[in-house]
Amino acid sequence: WGNNELQNYTSSTENAFVSAGNLIIEARRESSGSNNYTSARMITKGQKVFKFGRIDIRAKAPKGKGIWPALWMLGNNIDAVNWPACGEIDILELLGHEPNKIYGTLHWRSSSGSPSSKGTSYVLSSGSFDQQFHVYSIIWTLDAIKILIDDQQYFQFAKSDVGSSNYPFNSDFFFIFNIAVGGNWPGSPDSTTPFPQRLVVDYVRVFQ
């Protein structure tokens, strides 16, 4: 699944590896099948799921037109109910042509059955998110989720935003970390986009 993206996700250790204690997800300009880019998508589905607590992810984002890193979660019941009914928690999304701006968003299925979402963005006062590590967090409790950057809350979401019958965020979720290349939202890379691109994750901490 994807959004008309240009990469092929692989299991290659050139696209996902550990270096100096950090997880590196690397998008590369190279042919793979019918695609001209490769990348990795790390998924804990079937390995580790979580419900509630505080989640801190210390990471450094890539920068460049057409680059779309994400640290996010999906409801573990996705195979039974499909997306968006399973729920989606986007802890971090960034569009590489706006490297000083991040997005935190929640997705769910509305009462009419169509996808719904609510979120906001946060802009650094100076610099960009590729220059140093930041801590991306959620505080996840019964019927509510707060999204934070460097311990500063910039978005709050509650069951009342959804309606009790369709609220999916009181169930188990798994992690997904990836770099997409191109797609509906960021657009395609151009001649200014350097490769390889790296999403560097120092740690993931879940407090329950």
C-alpha positions as CSV (number, residue, x, y, z in Angstrom):
1,W,0.0,0.0,0.0
2,G,1.1,3.6,-0.6
3,N,0.3,6.9,-2.2
4,N,1.6,6.6,-5.7
5,E,5.1,6.7,-4.3
6,L,8.3,6.0,-6.4
7,Q,10.3,3.7,-4.2
8,N,10.5,0.0,-3.9
9,Y,10.7,-1.1,-0.3
10,T,13.4,-3.8,0.1
11,S,14.8,-6.1,2.8
12,S,18.3,-5.1,1.8
13,T,20.8,-4.1,4.5
14,E,21.7,-1.2,2.3
15,N,18.3,0.3,3.0
16,A,18.1,-0.6,6.7
17,F,21.0,-1.1,9.0
18,V,22.4,-0.2,12.4
19,S,25.4,2.2,12.6
20,A,27.0,3.7,15.7
21,G,24.0,2.5,17.7
22,N,21.4,4.1,15.5
23,L,18.9,2.6,13.1
24,I,19.4,4.0,9.6
25,I,16.7,3.9,7.1
26,E,18.2,4.8,3.7
27,A,16.4,5.8,0.5
28,R,18.7,5.3,-2.5
29,R,18.5,6.3,-6.2
30,E,18.8,2.9,-7.9
31,S,16.7,0.6,-10.1
32,S,14.5,-2.0,-8.3
33,G,11.9,-3.7,-10.4
34,S,10.0,-1.0,-12.3
35,N,11.1,1.7,-9.8
36,N,14.0,4.0,-9.7
37,Y,14.4,4.3,-6.0
38,T,14.7,1.9,-3.0
39,S,14.0,2.4,0.6
40,A,12.9,0.5,3.7
41,R,9.8,0.3,5.9
42,M,10.3,-1.2,9.3
43,I,7.2,-2.7,10.8
44,T,6.6,-4.2,14.3
45,K,3.4,-5.9,13.3
46,G,3.5,-9.5,14.5
47,Q,6.5,-8.6,16.7
48,K,5.5,-5.9,19.2
49,V,2.3,-3.9,19.7
50,F,1.4,-1.3,22.3
51,K,-1.6,0.4,23.9
52,F,-1.3,3.6,26.0
53,G,1.7,5.2,27.7
54,R,4.2,7.7,26.5
55,I,6.3,7.1,23.4
56,D,9.5,9.0,22.7
57,I,11.4,8.6,19.4
58,R,14.7,10.4,19.1
59,A,15.4,10.8,15.5
60,K,17.0,13.0,12.8
61,A,15.0,13.5,9.6
62,P,16.2,13.8,6.0
63,K,15.9,16.8,3.7
64,G,15.2,17.2,0.0
65,K,12.3,17.7,-2.4
66,G,10.2,14.6,-2.8
67,I,11.4,13.0,0.4
68,W,8.7,11.9,2.9
69,P,9.9,10.3,6.2
70,A,7.4,9.0,8.7
71,L,7.4,7.6,12.3
72,W,3.9,6.3,12.7
73,M,1.5,3.6,14.0
74,L,-1.4,1.5,12.7
75,G,-4.1,-0.4,14.6
76,N,-3.2,-4.0,15.0
77,N,-6.6,-5.1,13.8
78,I,-6.0,-3.7,10.3
79,D,-6.3,-7.1,8.6
80,A,-9.8,-7.5,10.1
81,V,-11.2,-4.0,9.6
82,N,-8.9,-2.4,7.0
83,W,-7.7,1.2,6.9
84,P,-8.8,3.7,8.2
85,A,-11.1,1.9,10.6
86,C,-8.0,0.4,12.3
87,G,-6.8,4.0,13.1
88,E,-3.5,5.6,12.3
89,I,-1.3,7.7,14.6
90,D,1.3,9.8,12.7
91,I,3.8,10.8,15.3
92,L,6.1,12.5,12.7
93,E,5.7,13.3,9.1
94,L,7.9,15.7,7.2
95,L,8.0,16.9,3.6
96,G,11.6,17.3,2.5
97,H,11.1,20.6,0.7
98,E,9.9,22.1,4.0
99,P,12.6,20.7,6.4
100,N,11.7,23.0,9.2
101,K,8.1,21.8,9.4
102,I,6.6,18.6,10.9
103,Y,3.1,17.2,11.0
104,G,1.3,15.1,13.7
105,T,-2.0,13.6,12.6
106,L,-4.7,11.1,13.6
107,H,-6.7,9.1,11.0
108,W,-9.9,7.1,11.4
109,R,-13.1,6.1,9.7
110,S,-16.0,8.5,10.0
111,S,-19.6,7.4,10.8
112,S,-20.3,7.6,7.0
113,G,-17.5,5.2,6.3
114,S,-15.1,7.7,4.7
115,P,-11.6,8.5,5.9
116,S,-11.3,11.3,8.4
117,S,-8.3,13.0,9.9
118,K,-7.3,15.7,12.4
119,G,-3.8,17.1,13.0
120,T,-1.6,20.1,12.9
121,S,1.9,21.2,12.0
122,Y,4.8,22.6,14.0
123,V,7.5,24.9,12.5
124,L,11.0,25.4,14.1
125,S,11.8,29.0,15.0
126,S,15.2,28.4,13.3
127,G,17.1,25.7,11.5
128,S,15.6,22.5,10.2
129,F,14.9,19.0,11.4
130,D,17.8,17.4,9.4
131,Q,20.4,19.4,11.3
132,Q,20.1,17.6,14.7
133,F,18.2,15.0,16.6
134,H,14.8,15.9,18.1
135,V,12.5,13.8,20.3
136,Y,9.0,13.1,18.8
137,S,6.5,12.0,21.3
138,I,2.9,11.0,22.0
139,I,1.2,10.8,25.4
140,W,-1.5,8.2,24.8
141,T,-4.2,7.6,27.4
142,L,-7.7,6.3,27.4
143,D,-9.8,8.4,25.0
144,A,-7.0,11.0,24.3
145,I,-3.7,11.5,22.6
146,K,-1.2,14.4,22.8
147,I,1.6,14.9,20.3
148,L,4.8,16.6,21.3
149,I,8.1,17.8,19.9
150,D,11.1,18.0,22.3
151,D,8.6,17.7,25.2
152,Q,6.5,20.6,24.0
153,Q,2.9,19.7,23.2
154,Y,1.6,21.1,19.9
155,F,-1.5,18.9,19.3
156,Q,-4.2,17.3,21.4
157,F,-6.9,14.8,20.3
158,A,-9.8,13.3,22.1
159,K,-12.6,10.7,21.6
160,S,-15.0,13.6,21.3
161,D,-13.3,14.5,18.0
162,V,-14.3,11.2,16.5
163,G,-17.5,10.0,18.1
164,S,-17.7,7.1,20.5
165,S,-18.8,4.5,17.9
166,N,-15.8,4.9,15.6
167,Y,-12.9,5.7,18.0
168,P,-10.1,3.2,17.2
169,F,-7.3,4.5,19.5
170,N,-8.1,2.5,22.6
171,S,-6.7,-0.7,21.0
172,D,-3.3,-2.2,20.2
173,F,-1.1,-0.4,17.6
174,F,2.2,-1.3,16.0
175,F,5.1,0.9,14.7
176,I,6.1,1.7,11.2
177,F,9.2,3.7,10.3
178,N,9.9,4.6,6.7
179,I,11.1,7.0,4.1
180,A,8.9,7.3,1.0
181,V,10.1,8.9,-2.2
182,G,7.7,10.9,-4.1
183,G,3.9,10.4,-3.8
184,N,0.8,12.4,-3.8
185,W,1.8,14.7,-0.9
186,P,5.4,15.6,-1.3
187,G,5.6,15.4,-5.1
188,S,8.6,13.9,-6.9
189,P,12.3,14.5,-6.3
190,D,14.1,16.8,-8.8
191,S,17.7,17.6,-9.7
192,T,18.2,19.4,-6.3
193,T,17.4,16.2,-4.3
194,P,20.5,14.5,-3.0
195,F,20.7,10.7,-2.5
196,P,21.1,8.6,-0.5
197,Q,18.6,10.0,2.1
198,R,18.7,8.9,5.7
199,L,16.2,8.8,8.5
200,V,18.3,8.2,11.7
201,V,16.6,6.8,14.8
202,D,18.6,6.9,18.0
203,Y,16.0,5.3,20.2
204,V,12.4,4.3,20.7
205,R,11.2,4.4,24.3
206,V,7.7,3.3,25.4
207,F,6.7,4.1,29.0
208,Q,3.7,2.2,30.2
